[in-house]
């Protein structure tokens, strides 16, 4: 029998130039990918809070439409620049006979639920990433679906705007406007600076 021969395979490693090229490529990829990932996370955070706000508004509108209460309201306030405070208020027949305005006073309502950046709830987000364009804003629904409000509620992401409230003048940061119709129907519009108009 012939003597078996063992063949040695010489392994070749990466050269210094090859390693530098790989590191340079990874650096370029990270410069492109990391901002895009952050933008995606900001968008998801914003969408979560917007969807939660929409659910709150629709729930209050439905409760009034189903005659569970005479009047309901959704009140927004900035939490000292640390997010958003949302209050849900309801008014029964007795209070409704006396108070029919959309004021944010405890004595004029029968009950209040408060959700803010410090709230812990399985059903509502914490609103820690979102801000208003003013100190306060509100929407109220009555039996006949008249809606009282202080003006358009514009919302922005706090990371995209470092001010205590949204600064919506001369900025390229996206923001959203909450529109509530007299029928109780609500929706968000996003302002497109590229097209200079509101888009769904």
C-alpha positions as CSV (number, residue, x, y, z in Angstrom):
1,X,0.0,0.0,0.0
2,X,1.3,3.4,-0.9
3,X,2.1,5.9,1.8
4,X,-0.7,8.5,2.2
5,X,0.3,12.0,1.8
6,X,-1.1,14.9,3.9
7,X,-1.7,18.0,1.9
8,X,-1.3,21.2,3.9
9,X,-3.6,24.1,2.9
10,X,-2.2,27.5,3.5
11,X,-4.8,29.8,4.8
12,X,-4.6,33.4,3.7
13,X,-6.0,36.2,6.0
14,X,-7.4,39.6,5.1
15,X,-4.8,42.2,4.2
16,X,-4.7,45.6,5.9
17,X,-6.0,47.3,2.8
18,X,-9.0,44.9,2.6
19,X,-9.8,45.5,6.3
20,X,-9.7,49.3,5.8
21,X,-12.0,49.1,2.8
22,X,-14.5,47.1,4.8
23,X,-14.4,49.5,7.7
24,X,-14.8,52.5,5.3
25,X,-17.8,50.8,3.7
26,X,-19.4,50.1,7.1
27,X,-18.9,53.7,8.1
28,X,-20.6,54.9,4.9
29,X,-23.5,52.5,5.4
30,X,-24.0,53.6,9.0
31,X,-24.0,57.3,8.0
32,X,-26.9,56.6,5.7
33,X,-28.8,53.9,7.7
34,X,-28.7,55.4,11.2
35,X,-30.6,58.6,10.4
36,X,-33.1,56.7,8.3
37,X,-33.7,54.3,11.2
38,X,-34.1,57.2,13.6
39,X,-36.6,58.9,11.2
40,X,-38.5,55.6,11.0
41,X,-38.7,55.3,14.8
42,X,-39.8,58.9,15.1
43,X,-42.5,58.3,12.6
44,X,-43.7,55.1,14.4
45,X,-43.8,57.0,17.8
46,X,-45.8,59.8,16.2
47,X,-48.2,57.4,14.5
48,X,-48.8,55.5,17.8
49,X,-49.7,58.7,19.6
50,X,-51.8,60.0,16.7
51,X,-53.8,56.8,16.5
52,X,-54.4,56.9,20.3
53,X,-55.7,60.4,20.1
54,X,-57.9,59.5,17.2
55,X,-59.3,56.6,19.2
56,X,-60.0,58.9,22.2
57,X,-61.8,61.4,20.0
58,X,-63.9,58.7,18.3
59,X,-64.8,57.1,21.6
60,X,-66.1,60.3,23.0
61,X,-68.0,61.1,19.8
62,X,-69.5,57.6,19.8
63,X,-70.5,57.9,23.5
64,X,-72.4,61.1,22.8
65,X,-73.9,59.7,19.6
66,X,-75.2,56.6,21.6
67,X,-76.8,59.0,24.2
68,X,-74.6,57.7,27.0
69,X,-73.9,61.3,28.0
70,X,-75.3,64.7,27.1
71,X,-71.8,66.2,26.3
72,X,-68.2,65.1,26.1
73,X,-64.9,66.7,25.6
74,X,-61.3,66.0,24.8
75,X,-58.8,68.5,26.3
76,X,-55.1,68.9,25.3
77,X,-52.4,70.5,27.3
78,X,-48.6,70.6,27.0
79,X,-46.9,68.8,30.0
80,X,-44.3,71.5,30.5
81,X,-42.6,70.5,27.3
82,X,-42.3,66.9,28.5
83,X,-45.1,65.6,26.4
84,X,-48.9,65.9,26.1
85,X,-51.7,65.8,28.7
86,X,-55.0,64.5,27.4
87,X,-58.2,64.8,29.5
88,X,-61.5,63.1,28.7
89,X,-64.6,64.7,30.3
90,X,-68.3,63.8,30.3
91,X,-71.4,65.8,31.3
92,X,-74.7,64.2,32.3
93,X,-78.2,65.8,32.1
94,X,-78.0,67.8,35.3
95,X,-74.6,69.4,34.6
96,X,-75.6,69.9,30.9
97,X,-78.7,72.0,31.9
98,X,-76.3,74.4,33.7
99,X,-73.1,74.2,31.6
100,X,-73.1,73.9,27.8
101,X,-69.7,75.4,27.1
102,X,-66.4,73.7,26.3
103,X,-64.5,74.9,29.4
104,X,-61.8,72.8,31.1
105,X,-63.2,73.3,34.6
106,X,-63.6,70.3,36.9
107,X,-66.8,71.7,38.5
108,X,-68.6,71.8,35.1
109,X,-68.1,68.1,34.4
110,X,-69.2,64.9,36.0
111,X,-66.0,63.0,35.5
112,X,-62.5,63.2,34.0
113,X,-59.9,60.7,32.8
114,X,-56.3,62.1,32.5
115,X,-53.5,60.6,30.3
116,X,-50.1,62.2,30.2
117,X,-46.4,61.4,29.8
118,X,-46.4,60.0,33.4
119,X,-49.5,57.8,32.9
120,X,-49.2,54.0,32.8
121,X,-52.0,52.4,30.8
122,X,-52.4,49.3,28.6
123,X,-55.0,51.1,26.4
124,X,-53.4,54.5,25.9
125,X,-49.9,55.6,25.0
126,X,-48.0,57.9,27.2
127,X,-47.8,60.9,24.9
128,X,-44.2,61.6,25.9
129,X,-43.1,62.1,22.3
130,X,-45.7,64.6,21.2
131,X,-46.4,68.4,21.6
132,X,-49.0,71.0,20.8
133,X,-48.6,74.2,18.9
134,X,-50.0,76.2,21.8
135,X,-50.6,75.9,25.6
136,X,-54.1,74.3,25.5
137,X,-56.7,73.2,22.9
138,X,-60.0,71.3,23.2
139,X,-62.9,69.6,21.3
140,X,-66.3,69.1,22.7
141,X,-69.3,67.1,21.5
142,X,-72.9,67.7,22.5
143,X,-76.1,65.6,21.8
144,X,-76.7,67.4,18.5
145,X,-73.0,67.0,17.5
146,X,-72.1,70.7,17.6
147,X,-68.4,71.0,18.2
148,X,-66.7,73.8,20.1
149,X,-62.9,74.2,19.8
150,X,-60.2,76.8,20.4
151,X,-58.7,76.4,16.9
152,X,-56.8,73.8,14.9
153,X,-54.9,71.4,17.0
154,X,-51.4,71.0,15.5
155,X,-49.1,68.3,16.8
156,X,-45.4,67.7,16.4
157,X,-42.7,65.3,17.6
158,X,-40.7,66.7,20.5
159,X,-37.4,65.4,19.0
160,X,-38.0,67.3,15.8
161,X,-38.8,70.5,17.8
162,X,-36.8,71.3,21.0
163,X,-39.1,74.1,22.1
164,X,-41.7,73.6,24.8
165,X,-44.4,73.9,22.2
166,X,-44.4,73.3,18.4
167,X,-43.0,76.2,16.5
168,X,-44.8,75.8,13.2
169,X,-43.4,79.0,11.4
170,X,-40.5,78.7,9.1
171,X,-39.7,75.1,9.9
172,X,-39.2,72.1,7.7
173,X,-40.2,69.7,10.4
174,X,-43.4,67.7,9.7
175,X,-46.4,68.3,11.9
176,X,-50.0,67.1,12.0
177,X,-53.3,68.9,12.2
178,X,-56.3,67.3,14.0
179,X,-59.5,68.2,12.2
180,X,-62.9,67.5,13.9
181,X,-66.1,68.0,11.9
182,X,-69.4,69.0,13.4
183,X,-70.7,65.4,12.7
184,X,-68.1,64.1,15.1
185,X,-65.9,62.7,12.3
186,X,-62.2,63.3,12.9
187,X,-59.0,62.9,11.0
188,X,-55.3,64.0,10.8
189,X,-53.7,65.9,8.0
190,X,-49.9,66.0,7.6
191,X,-48.4,69.2,6.1
192,X,-46.1,68.5,3.1
193,X,-43.5,71.3,2.7
194,X,-42.4,69.9,-0.6
195,X,-45.9,70.2,-2.1
196,X,-46.9,73.2,0.1
197,X,-50.3,71.7,1.0
198,X,-52.0,69.3,3.4
199,X,-52.0,65.6,2.5
200,X,-53.7,62.6,4.1
